[in-house]
């Protein structure tokens, strides 16, 4: 039996944080919003506290303009919660592969003074769980000098690399809040469903899938009910896998790395998902430097990596992190899995996007917008999929790529793209 923990007030626990500290903030559905709101109340005593994290959910409070001199956000992924602050110049963004982030903590590039995390209550052995966000949190709690934990009975007890003993935690604060939920199932349109069908046709039985969250990944999963023996090795998972898992379509039986287990770094979805992964031995929530290691990914057979993009130019350059110079997301794990799938025997790296935005703007373009970031280079890209078809670009020259991409662009955009093709590639 472990020693009973003693809870403190948030004010007392957060007194560990000093001016000039670098503080890791647990992310995604595990964002400790209660602690962050309480930290904002301590702003008068703090100056230049650096907050670093990947995606966070909800109102984190500390990103508001009035706290600019107290807290400096240096994020490793631009999520909706901090997008305005980053683009207003009140926060910074570090472009980095998701798989490389743990090394930033471990090698002293971004040493952590404090980690703010949210965990499940301790079990009878004294272990808390990092819940549905193990990803870079594993490295953060392994390297931070001090750990402050928001203990929440609503946090699922996930298995894998998620356990942290109470002896490692310096302060405990009890806060019983529901976890944030995200549900894309009602937002899937006809374009996404068609993309899902095209991608499903590329997926062989026995494939290992990487999918994210959003309308296109959800549409892909809805199109897989005639498949067999699929596996999951993904940086994140969402509700769409549950039904496939229960129908034995996803059973992980053909995987080499952790067979018979769904491997993920984090999960974001509804309460149904959080309840499903709770104490479920079929799920392994693992350190992201393992999950997203391209060499580990490549050891599984027929890896199909499905990632999205903001726009693609006619040579195959993929912008996935910005709209022009305005940052929208980040590098994340796209390149980790694009490369891992490419190295997998029978693997298929896929970039999927609707041909136009909701506002009717083209996504397949002659040139990326000025300031746009290239996340997947034209040397790495293989498949591009829209609702109008599949373009296979690997091994194709620039003219062939342009022709293939024009064929899957929106019909009303093809004339402009053809004109750009002639101006760029045809010499008179």
QUIZI-V698090 format. One record per pair of residues at least 24 apart in sequence whose ideal C-beta (glycine too) atoms are under 10 Angstrom apart, sorted by the first residue. I is the first residue (numbers start at 0). J is the second residue. If there is no record, write none. Layout:
BEGIN
I|J + I|J
END
This chain:
BEGIN
0|123 + 0|124 + 0|125 + 1|121 + 1|122 + 1|123 + 1|124 + 1|125 + 1|126 + 1|164 + 1|165 + 1|166 + 2|121 + 2|125 + 2|165 + 2|166 + 3|121 + 3|125 + 3|165 + 4|120 + 4|121 + 4|125 + 4|127 + 4|148 + 4|150 + 4|165 + 4|166 + 4|168 + 4|170 + 4|171 + 4|173 + 5|170 + 5|171 + 6|150 + 6|170 + 6|171 + 6|172 + 6|173 + 6|174 + 7|147 + 7|169 + 7|170 + 7|171 + 7|172 + 7|173 + 8|37 + 8|170 + 8|172 + 8|173 + 9|33 + 9|34 + 9|36 + 9|37 + 9|38 + 9|40 + 9|41 + 9|147 + 9|149 + 9|170 + 9|172 + 9|173 + 9|174 + 10|37 + 10|38 + 10|40 + 10|41 + 10|172 + 11|170 + 11|172 + 12|37 + 12|38 + 12|115 + 12|145 + 12|147 + 12|148 + 12|149 + 12|169 + 12|170 + 12|171 + 12|172 + 13|37 + 13|38 + 13|40 + 13|41 + 13|45 + 13|113 + 13|115 + 13|147 + 13|170 + 13|172 + 14|41 + 14|44 + 14|147 + 14|170 + 15|112 + 15|113 + 15|115 + 15|144 + 15|145 + 15|146 + 15|147 + 15|169 + 15|170 + 16|41 + 16|44 + 16|45 + 16|48 + 16|112 + 16|113 + 16|115 + 16|145 + 16|147 + 17|44 + 17|45 + 17|46 + 17|48 + 17|112 + 17|113 + 17|145 + 18|44 + 18|45 + 18|46 + 18|47 + 18|48 + 18|69 + 19|45 + 19|46 + 19|47 + 19|48 + 19|49 + 19|112 + 20|45 + 20|47 + 20|48 + 20|49 + 20|50 + 20|111 + 20|112 + 20|113 + 20|144 + 20|145 + 21|48 + 21|49 + 21|50 + 21|51 + 21|71 + 21|73 + 21|104 + 21|109 + 21|110 + 21|111 + 21|112 + 21|113 + 21|114 + 21|143 + 21|144 + 22|48 + 22|49 + 22|50 + 22|51 + 22|52 + 22|61 + 22|70 + 22|111 + 22|112 + 22|113 + 22|114 + 22|115 + 22|139 + 22|143 + 22|145 + 22|147 + 23|49 + 23|50 + 23|51 + 23|52 + 23|53 + 23|75 + 23|104 + 23|109 + 23|111 + 23|112 + 23|113 + 23|114 + 23|115 + 23|116 + 23|135 + 23|136 + 23|138 + 23|139 + 23|140 + 23|142 + 23|143 + 23|146 + 24|50 + 24|51 + 24|52 + 24|53 + 24|55 + 24|59 + 24|61 + 24|72 + 24|74 + 24|113 + 24|114 + 24|115 + 24|116 + 24|117 + 24|136 + 24|139 + 25|52 + 25|53 + 25|55 + 25|114 + 25|115 + 25|116 + 25|117 + 25|118 + 25|129 + 25|130 + 25|132 + 25|134 + 25|135 + 25|136 + 25|139 + 25|140 + 25|148 + 25|149 + 26|52 + 26|53 + 26|54 + 26|55 + 26|56 + 26|74 + 26|75 + 26|76 + 26|78 + 26|80 + 26|116 + 26|117 + 26|132 + 26|134 + 26|135 + 26|136 + 26|139 + 26|265 + 26|267 + 27|52 + 27|53 + 27|54 + 27|55 + 27|56 + 27|76 + 27|78 + 27|130 + 27|131 + 27|132 + 27|134 + 27|136 + 27|178 + 27|179 + 27|181 + 27|212 + 27|235 + 27|264 + 27|265 + 27|266 + 27|267 + 28|54 + 28|55 + 28|56 + 28|57 + 28|117 + 28|130 + 28|131 + 28|132 + 28|154 + 28|155 + 28|178 + 28|179 + 28|180 + 28|181 + 28|265 + 28|266 + 28|267 + 28|268 + 28|272 + 28|273 + 29|55 + 29|56 + 29|116 + 29|117 + 29|118 + 29|128 + 29|129 + 29|130 + 29|131 + 29|132 + 29|133 + 29|134 + 29|136 + 29|149 + 29|151 + 29|154 + 29|155 + 29|178 + 29|179 + 29|265 + 29|266 + 29|267 + 30|54 + 30|55 + 30|56 + 30|57 + 30|58 + 30|59 + 30|78 + 30|80 + 30|115 + 30|116 + 30|117 + 30|132 + 30|149 + 30|178 + 30|179 + 31|55 + 31|57 + 31|59 + 31|114 + 31|115 + 31|116 + 31|117 + 31|118 + 31|147 + 31|148 + 31|149 + 31|151 + 31|172 + 31|174 + 31|176 + 32|56 + 32|57 + 32|58 + 32|59 + 32|60 + 32|80 + 32|117 + 32|149 + 32|174 + 32|176 + 32|179 + 33|117 + 33|149 + 33|151 + 33|172 + 33|173 + 33|174 + 33|175 + 33|176 + 34|59 + 34|115 + 34|116 + 34|117 + 34|147 + 34|148 + 34|149 + 34|170 + 34|172 + 34|174 + 35|59 + 35|60 + 35|61 + 35|62 + 35|70 + 35|115 + 35|149 + 36|60 + 36|61 + 36|174 + 37|149 + 37|172 + 37|174 + 38|66 + 38|69 + 38|70 + 38|115 + 38|147 + 39|63 + 39|65 + 39|66 + 39|69 + 39|70 + 41|69 + 42|66 + 42|68 + 42|69 + 42|70 + 43|69 + 44|69 + 45|69 + 45|70 + 46|70 + 46|71 + 47|71 + 48|72 + 48|112 + 48|113 + 49|73 + 49|91 + 49|109 + 49|111 + 49|112 + 50|74 + 50|81 + 50|90 + 50|113 + 50|115 + 51|75 + 51|91 + 51|93 + 51|100 + 51|103 + 51|104 + 51|109 + 51|111 + 51|135 + 51|139 + 52|76 + 52|78 + 52|80 + 52|81 + 52|115 + 52|135 + 52|136 + 52|139 + 53|77 + 53|78 + 53|95 + 53|97 + 53|100 + 53|132 + 53|134 + 53|135 + 53|136 + 53|264 + 53|265 + 53|287 + 53|329 + 53|331 + 53|332 + 54|78 + 54|79 + 54|80 + 54|81 + 54|132 + 54|134 + 54|235 + 54|265 + 54|267 + 54|328 + 54|329 + 54|331 + 55|79 + 55|80 + 55|81 + 55|132 + 55|179 + 56|80 + 56|132 + 56|178 + 56|179 + 56|180 + 56|181 + 56|267 + 57|176 + 57|178 + 57|179 + 59|84 + 62|87 + 62|89 + 62|90 + 63|89 + 64|89 + 73|109 + 74|326 + 74|329 + 75|99 + 75|100 + 75|103 + 75|109 + 75|135 + 75|329 + 75|330 + 75|331 + 76|100 + 76|135 + 76|320 + 76|326 + 76|328 + 76|329 + 76|330 + 76|331 + 76|332 + 77|320 + 77|321 + 77|325 + 77|326 + 77|327 + 77|328 + 77|329 + 77|331 + 78|327 + 78|328 + 78|329 + 79|327 + 79|328 + 81|326 + 82|325 + 82|326 + 82|327 + 82|328 + 85|325 + 85|326 + 85|327 + 85|329 + 86|321 + 86|322 + 86|324 + 86|325 + 86|326 + 86|327 + 90|326 + 91|326 + 92|320 + 92|321 + 92|326 + 92|328 + 92|329 + 92|330 + 93|329 + 93|330 + 94|320 + 94|321 + 94|326 + 94|329 + 94|330 + 94|372 + 94|374 + 95|329 + 95|330 + 95|331 + 96|287 + 96|291 + 96|293 + 96|329 + 96|330 + 96|331 + 96|332 + 96|333 + 96|334 + 96|335 + 96|338 + 96|374 + 97|134 + 97|135 + 97|234 + 97|235 + 97|264 + 97|287 + 97|288 + 97|290 + 97|291 + 97|329 + 97|330 + 97|331 + 97|332 + 97|333 + 97|334 + 97|335 + 97|336 + 98|135 + 98|234 + 98|264 + 98|286 + 98|287 + 98|288 + 98|289 + 98|290 + 98|291 + 98|292 + 98|293 + 98|295 + 98|296 + 98|331 + 98|332 + 98|334 + 98|335 + 98|336 + 98|338 + 98|339 + 99|135 + 99|287 + 99|288 + 99|291 + 99|330 + 99|335 + 100|134 + 100|135 + 100|138 + 100|139 + 100|287 + 100|288 + 100|291 + 101|134 + 101|135 + 101|136 + 101|137 + 101|138 + 101|139 + 101|141 + 101|142 + 101|286 + 101|287 + 101|288 + 101|289 + 101|291 + 102|138 + 102|288 + 103|135 + 103|138 + 103|142 + 104|135 + 104|137 + 104|138 + 104|139 + 104|140 + 104|141 + 104|142 + 104|143 + 105|138 + 105|141 + 105|142 + 105|288 + 106|142 + 107|142 + 109|139 + 109|142 + 110|142 + 110|143 + 110|144 + 111|138 + 111|139 + 111|140 + 111|141 + 111|142 + 111|143 + 111|144 + 111|145 + 111|146 + 112|143 + 112|144 + 112|145 + 113|139 + 113|143 + 113|144 + 113|145 + 113|146 + 113|147 + 113|169 + 113|170 + 114|138 + 114|139 + 114|140 + 114|141 + 114|142 + 114|143 + 114|144 + 114|145 + 114|146 + 114|147 + 114|148 + 114|163 + 114|167 + 114|168 + 114|169 + 115|139 + 115|143 + 115|145 + 115|146 + 115|147 + 115|148 + 115|149 + 115|172 + 116|140 + 116|143 + 116|146 + 116|147 + 116|148 + 116|149 + 116|150 + 116|154 + 116|163 + 116|168 + 117|148 + 117|149 + 117|150 + 117|151 + 117|153 + 117|154 + 117|172 + 117|174 + 117|176 + 117|178 + 118|146 + 118|148 + 118|149 + 118|150 + 118|151 + 118|154 + 118|156 + 118|161 + 118|162 + 118|163 + 118|165 + 118|168 + 118|171 + 119|148 + 119|150 + 119|151 + 119|152 + 119|153 + 119|154 + 119|155 + 119|156 + 119|157 + 119|161 + 119|162 + 119|163 + 119|277 + 119|278 + 120|150 + 120|151 + 120|152 + 120|154 + 120|156 + 120|165 + 120|171 + 120|173 + 121|148 + 121|150 + 121|163 + 121|164 + 121|165 + 121|168 + 121|171 + 122|156 + 122|162 + 122|165 + 122|278 + 124|162 + 124|164 + 124|165 + 125|162 + 125|163 + 125|164 + 125|165 + 125|166 + 125|167 + 125|168 + 126|156 + 126|161 + 126|162 + 126|163 + 126|164 + 126|165 + 126|166 + 126|167 + 127|154 + 127|156 + 127|161 + 127|162 + 127|163 + 127|164 + 127|165 + 127|167 + 127|168 + 127|171 + 128|154 + 128|155 + 128|156 + 128|157 + 128|158 + 128|159 + 128|161 + 128|162 + 128|163 + 128|277 + 128|278 + 128|284 + 129|154 + 129|155 + 129|156 + 129|157 + 129|159 + 129|160 + 129|161 + 129|162 + 129|163 + 129|265 + 129|284 + 130|154 + 130|155 + 130|156 + 130|157 + 130|161 + 130|178 + 130|265 + 130|266 + 130|273 + 130|276 + 130|277 + 130|284 + 131|155 + 131|157 + 131|161 + 131|178 + 131|235 + 131|236 + 131|263 + 131|264 + 131|265 + 131|266 + 131|267 + 131|268 + 131|272 + 131|273 + 131|276 + 131|277 + 131|282 + 131|284 + 132|157 + 132|161 + 132|235 + 132|264 + 132|265 + 132|266 + 132|267 + 132|284 + 132|287 + 133|157 + 133|158 + 133|159 + 133|160 + 133|161 + 133|162 + 133|263 + 133|264 + 133|265 + 133|266 + 133|283 + 133|284 + 133|285 + 133|286 + 133|287 + 133|290 + 134|160 + 134|234 + 134|235 + 134|263 + 134|264 + 134|265 + 134|284 + 134|285 + 134|286 + 134|287 + 134|288 + 134|290 + 134|291 + 134|332 + 135|264 + 135|265 + 135|286 + 135|287 + 135|288 + 135|291 + 136|160 + 136|161 + 136|163 + 136|264 + 136|265 + 136|284 + 136|286 + 136|287 + 137|161 + 137|162 + 137|163 + 137|264 + 137|284 + 137|285 + 137|286 + 137|287 + 137|288 + 137|289 + 138|286 + 138|287 + 138|288 + 140|167 + 140|168 + 141|167 + 141|286 + 143|167 + 143|169 + 144|169 + 145|169 + 145|170 + 146|170 + 146|171 + 147|171 + 147|172 + 148|172 + 148|173 + 149|173 + 149|174 + 149|175 + 149|176 + 150|174 + 150|175 + 151|175 + 151|176 + 151|177 + 151|178 + 152|176 + 153|177 + 153|178 + 153|270 + 153|273 + 154|178 + 154|273 + 154|277 + 155|266 + 155|270 + 155|272 + 155|273 + 155|274 + 155|275 + 155|276 + 155|277 + 155|278 + 155|279 + 155|282 + 155|284 + 156|276 + 156|277 + 156|278 + 156|279 + 157|263 + 157|265 + 157|266 + 157|273 + 157|276 + 157|277 + 157|278 + 157|279 + 157|282 + 157|283 + 157|284 + 158|260 + 158|276 + 158|277 + 158|278 + 158|279 + 158|280 + 158|281 + 158|282 + 158|283 + 158|284 + 158|285 + 159|257 + 159|260 + 159|262 + 159|263 + 159|264 + 159|280 + 159|282 + 159|283 + 159|284 + 159|285 + 159|286 + 159|289 + 159|290 + 160|264 + 160|283 + 160|284 + 160|285 + 160|286 + 160|287 + 160|289 + 160|290 + 161|282 + 161|283 + 161|284 + 161|285 + 161|286 + 162|284 + 177|270 + 177|273 + 178|267 + 178|268 + 178|269 + 178|270 + 178|272 + 178|273 + 179|267 + 180|238 + 180|267 + 180|268 + 180|269 + 180|270 + 180|271 + 180|272 + 180|273 + 181|212 + 181|213 + 181|237 + 181|238 + 181|267 + 181|268 + 181|269 + 181|272 + 182|212 + 182|217 + 182|237 + 182|238 + 182|267 + 182|268 + 182|269 + 182|270 + 182|271 + 182|272 + 183|212 + 183|213 + 183|214 + 183|215 + 183|216 + 183|217 + 183|218 + 183|237 + 183|238 + 183|239 + 183|267 + 183|268 + 184|214 + 184|217 + 184|218 + 184|220 + 184|221 + 184|237 + 184|238 + 184|239 + 184|268 + 184|269 + 185|214 + 185|217 + 186|213 + 186|214 + 186|217 + 186|218 + 187|213 + 187|214 + 187|215 + 187|216 + 187|217 + 187|218 + 187|221 + 187|239 + 188|214 + 188|218 + 188|353 + 188|357 + 188|386 + 189|218 + 189|386 + 190|214 + 190|215 + 190|218 + 190|352 + 190|353 + 190|354 + 190|355 + 190|385 + 190|386 + 190|387 + 190|409 + 191|215 + 191|216 + 191|217 + 191|218 + 191|219 + 191|221 + 191|351 + 191|353 + 191|386 + 192|217 + 192|218 + 192|219 + 192|221 + 192|222 + 192|386 + 193|218 + 193|222 + 193|353 + 193|384 + 193|385 + 193|386 + 193|387 + 193|388 + 194|218 + 194|219 + 194|222 + 194|305 + 194|307 + 194|349 + 194|351 + 194|352 + 194|353 + 194|354 + 194|384 + 194|385 + 194|386 + 194|387 + 194|388 + 194|389 + 195|219 + 195|220 + 195|221 + 195|222 + 195|223 + 195|305 + 195|351 + 195|384 + 195|386 + 196|221 + 196|222 + 196|384 + 196|386 + 197|222 + 197|349 + 197|351 + 197|382 + 197|384 + 197|385 + 197|386 + 197|387 + 197|388 + 197|389 + 197|407 + 198|222 + 198|223 + 198|303 + 198|305 + 198|347 + 198|349 + 198|351 + 198|382 + 198|384 + 198|389 + 199|223 + 199|224 + 199|225 + 199|226 + 199|303 + 200|384 + 200|389 + 201|303 + 201|305 + 201|347 + 201|349 + 201|382 + 201|384 + 201|389 + 201|391 + 202|226 + 202|229 + 202|301 + 202|303 + 202|305 + 202|347 + 202|349 + 203|227 + 203|228 + 203|229 + 203|300 + 203|301 + 203|303 + 203|345 + 203|347 + 204|228 + 204|229 + 204|248 + 204|253 + 204|301 + 205|229 + 205|230 + 205|252 + 205|253 + 205|254 + 205|300 + 205|301 + 205|345 + 206|230 + 206|253 + 206|254 + 206|299 + 206|300 + 206|301 + 206|302 + 206|303 + 206|340 + 206|343 + 206|345 + 206|346 + 206|347 + 207|231 + 207|232 + 207|233 + 207|251 + 207|253 + 207|254 + 207|255 + 207|256 + 207|262 + 207|296 + 207|298 + 207|299 + 207|300 + 207|301 + 207|302 + 207|303 + 207|304 + 207|339 + 207|340 + 207|343 + 207|345 + 207|346 + 208|232 + 208|233 + 208|236 + 208|240 + 208|243 + 208|249 + 208|261 + 208|299 + 208|301 + 208|302 + 208|303 + 208|304 + 208|305 + 208|340 + 209|233 + 209|234 + 209|235 + 209|236 + 209|262 + 209|263 + 209|290 + 209|291 + 209|296 + 209|299 + 209|302 + 209|303 + 209|304 + 209|305 + 209|306 + 209|332 + 209|333 + 209|335 + 209|336 + 209|337 + 209|339 + 209|340 + 209|348 + 209|349 + 210|234 + 210|235 + 210|236 + 210|237 + 210|239 + 210|240 + 210|303 + 210|304 + 210|305 + 210|306 + 210|336 + 211|235 + 211|236 + 211|237 + 211|267 + 211|304 + 211|305 + 211|306 + 211|307 + 211|331 + 211|332 + 211|333 + 211|336 + 212|236 + 212|237 + 212|238 + 212|239 + 212|265 + 212|266 + 212|267 + 212|268 + 212|307 + 213|237 + 213|305 + 213|307 + 213|351 + 214|307 + 214|353 + 215|305 + 215|306 + 215|307 + 215|349 + 215|351 + 215|352 + 215|353 + 215|384 + 216|240 + 216|305 + 216|306 + 216|307 + 216|351 + 218|351 + 219|303 + 219|305 + 219|349 + 219|351 + 219|384 + 220|248 + 220|249 + 220|305 + 223|248 + 223|249 + 224|248 + 227|252 + 227|253 + 228|252 + 228|253 + 228|254 + 229|253 + 229|254 + 229|301 + 229|303 + 230|254 + 230|255 + 230|256 + 230|257 + 230|258 + 230|259 + 230|260 + 230|261 + 230|262 + 230|299 + 230|300 + 230|301 + 230|302 + 230|303 + 231|257 + 231|260 + 231|261 + 231|262 + 231|263 + 231|281 + 231|282 + 231|299 + 232|256 + 232|257 + 232|260 + 232|261 + 232|262 + 232|263 + 232|283 + 232|285 + 232|290 + 232|291 + 232|295 + 232|296 + 232|298 + 232|299 + 232|302 + 232|304 + 232|336 + 232|339 + 232|343 + 233|261 + 233|262 + 233|263 + 233|264 + 233|265 + 233|266 + 233|290 + 233|291 + 233|296 + 233|304 + 233|305 + 233|332 + 233|336 + 234|262 + 234|263 + 234|264 + 234|265 + 234|287 + 234|290 + 234|291 + 234|296 + 234|304 + 234|331 + 234|332 + 234|333 + 234|335 + 234|336 + 235|263 + 235|264 + 235|265 + 235|266 + 235|267 + 235|268 + 235|287 + 235|290 + 235|331 + 235|332 + 236|261 + 236|262 + 236|263 + 236|264 + 236|265 + 236|266 + 236|267 + 236|268 + 236|272 + 236|275 + 236|276 + 236|282 + 236|284 + 237|263 + 237|266 + 237|267 + 237|268 + 237|269 + 237|272 + 238|266 + 238|267 + 238|268 + 238|269 + 238|270 + 238|271 + 238|272 + 238|273 + 238|275 + 239|268 + 239|272 + 240|266 + 240|268 + 240|272 + 240|275 + 240|282 + 241|268 + 241|269 + 241|271 + 241|272 + 241|274 + 241|275 + 241|276 + 244|275 + 244|279 + 244|281 + 244|282 + 245|275 + 249|281 + 250|281 + 251|281 + 251|283 + 251|299 + 253|299 + 253|300 + 253|301 + 254|298 + 254|299 + 254|300 + 254|301 + 254|302 + 255|295 + 255|297 + 255|298 + 255|299 + 255|300 + 255|343 + 256|283 + 256|285 + 256|289 + 256|290 + 256|292 + 256|295 + 256|296 + 256|297 + 256|298 + 256|299 + 257|283 + 257|285 + 257|289 + 257|290 + 257|295 + 257|299 + 258|299 + 259|283 + 260|285 + 262|289 + 262|290 + 262|295 + 262|296 + 262|299 + 263|287 + 263|290 + 264|288 + 264|289 + 264|290 + 264|291 + 264|332 + 265|290 + 287|332 + 287|335 + 288|335 + 290|332 + 290|335 + 290|336 + 291|331 + 291|332 + 291|333 + 291|334 + 291|335 + 291|336 + 291|339 + 292|335 + 292|339 + 293|332 + 293|334 + 293|335 + 293|336 + 293|337 + 293|338 + 293|339 + 293|340 + 293|341 + 293|342 + 293|343 + 294|338 + 294|339 + 294|342 + 295|335 + 295|339 + 296|332 + 296|335 + 296|336 + 296|337 + 296|338 + 296|339 + 296|340 + 296|341 + 296|342 + 296|343 + 296|346 + 297|338 + 297|339 + 297|340 + 297|341 + 297|342 + 297|343 + 297|344 + 297|346 + 298|339 + 298|342 + 298|343 + 298|344 + 299|339 + 299|340 + 299|343 + 299|344 + 299|346 + 300|343 + 300|344 + 300|345 + 300|346 + 301|340 + 301|343 + 301|344 + 301|345 + 301|346 + 301|347 + 302|336 + 302|339 + 302|340 + 302|341 + 302|342 + 302|343 + 302|344 + 302|345 + 302|346 + 302|347 + 302|348 + 303|336 + 303|340 + 303|343 + 303|345 + 303|346 + 303|347 + 303|348 + 303|349 + 303|382 + 304|332 + 304|333 + 304|334 + 304|335 + 304|336 + 304|337 + 304|338 + 304|339 + 304|340 + 304|341 + 304|343 + 304|346 + 304|347 + 304|348 + 304|349 + 304|350 + 304|381 + 304|382 + 305|336 + 305|340 + 305|347 + 305|348 + 305|349 + 305|350 + 305|351 + 305|382 + 305|384 + 306|331 + 306|332 + 306|333 + 306|334 + 306|335 + 306|336 + 306|337 + 306|340 + 306|348 + 306|349 + 306|350 + 306|351 + 306|352 + 306|374 + 306|375 + 307|333 + 307|349 + 307|350 + 307|351 + 307|352 + 307|353 + 308|333 + 308|350 + 308|351 + 308|352 + 308|362 + 308|363 + 308|374 + 308|375 + 308|380 + 308|383 + 309|352 + 309|356 + 309|362 + 309|367 + 309|368 + 309|371 + 309|372 + 309|374 + 310|352 + 310|356 + 310|360 + 310|361 + 310|362 + 310|363 + 310|364 + 310|366 + 310|367 + 310|368 + 310|371 + 311|350 + 311|352 + 311|362 + 311|363 + 311|364 + 311|367 + 311|375 + 311|377 + 311|380 + 311|383 + 311|385 + 311|390 + 311|392 + 311|400 + 311|404 + 311|407 + 311|408 + 312|363 + 312|364 + 312|365 + 312|366 + 312|367 + 312|368 + 312|371 + 312|373 + 312|377 + 312|400 + 312|401 + 312|404 + 312|419 + 313|363 + 313|364 + 313|365 + 313|366 + 313|377 + 313|397 + 313|398 + 313|400 + 313|401 + 313|402 + 313|403 + 313|404 + 313|405 + 313|408 + 313|416 + 313|417 + 313|419 + 313|420 + 313|423 + 313|424 + 314|365 + 314|366 + 314|367 + 314|376 + 314|377 + 314|380 + 314|392 + 314|395 + 314|396 + 314|397 + 314|398 + 314|400 + 314|401 + 314|404 + 314|423 + 314|424 + 315|350 + 315|375 + 315|376 + 315|377 + 315|378 + 315|379 + 315|380 + 315|381 + 315|383 + 315|390 + 315|392 + 315|393 + 315|395 + 315|397 + 315|400 + 315|401 + 315|403 + 315|404 + 316|364 + 316|366 + 316|367 + 316|371 + 316|372 + 316|373 + 316|374 + 316|375 + 316|376 + 316|377 + 316|378 + 316|379 + 316|380 + 316|400 + 317|350 + 317|352 + 317|367 + 317|371 + 317|372 + 317|373 + 317|374 + 317|375 + 317|376 + 317|377 + 317|379 + 317|380 + 317|383 + 318|362 + 318|364 + 318|367 + 318|368 + 318|370 + 318|371 + 318|372 + 318|373 + 318|374 + 318|375 + 319|350 + 319|352 + 319|371 + 319|372 + 319|373 + 319|374 + 319|375 + 320|371 + 320|372 + 320|373 + 320|374 + 321|367 + 321|368 + 321|370 + 321|371 + 321|372 + 321|373 + 321|374 + 322|356 + 322|360 + 322|368 + 322|370 + 322|371 + 322|372 + 323|367 + 323|368 + 323|369 + 323|370 + 323|371 + 323|372 + 324|368 + 324|369 + 324|370 + 324|371 + 324|372 + 325|368 + 325|370 + 325|371 + 326|370 + 326|372 + 327|372 + 328|372 + 328|374 + 329|372 + 329|374 + 330|372 + 330|374 + 330|375 + 331|374 + 333|374 + 333|375 + 333|379 + 334|374 + 334|375 + 334|376 + 334|379 + 337|374 + 337|375 + 337|376 + 337|379 + 337|380 + 337|381 + 338|375 + 338|379 + 340|381 + 340|382 + 341|379 + 341|380 + 341|381 + 341|393 + 346|381 + 347|381 + 347|382 + 347|391 + 347|393 + 348|375 + 348|379 + 348|380 + 348|381 + 348|382 + 348|393 + 349|380 + 349|381 + 349|382 + 349|383 + 349|384 + 349|389 + 350|374 + 350|375 + 350|379 + 350|380 + 350|381 + 350|382 + 350|383 + 350|384 + 350|385 + 350|390 + 350|392 + 351|382 + 351|383 + 351|384 + 351|385 + 351|386 + 351|389 + 352|383 + 352|384 + 352|385 + 352|386 + 352|407 + 353|384 + 353|385 + 353|386 + 353|387 + 353|409 + 354|385 + 354|386 + 354|387 + 354|388 + 354|407 + 354|408 + 354|409 + 354|410 + 354|411 + 354|412 + 354|413 + 355|385 + 355|386 + 355|408 + 355|409 + 355|411 + 355|412 + 359|409 + 359|411 + 359|412 + 360|409 + 360|412 + 361|408 + 361|409 + 361|411 + 361|412 + 361|413 + 361|415 + 361|416 + 362|408 + 362|409 + 362|412 + 363|387 + 363|390 + 363|401 + 363|404 + 363|405 + 363|406 + 363|407 + 363|408 + 363|409 + 363|412 + 363|413 + 363|416 + 364|404 + 364|408 + 364|412 + 364|415 + 364|416 + 364|419 + 365|401 + 365|412 + 365|415 + 365|416 + 365|418 + 365|419 + 365|420 + 365|422 + 365|423 + 366|419 + 366|423 + 383|407 + 385|409 + 387|413 + 396|424 + 397|423 + 397|424 + 398|423 + 398|424 + 398|425
END
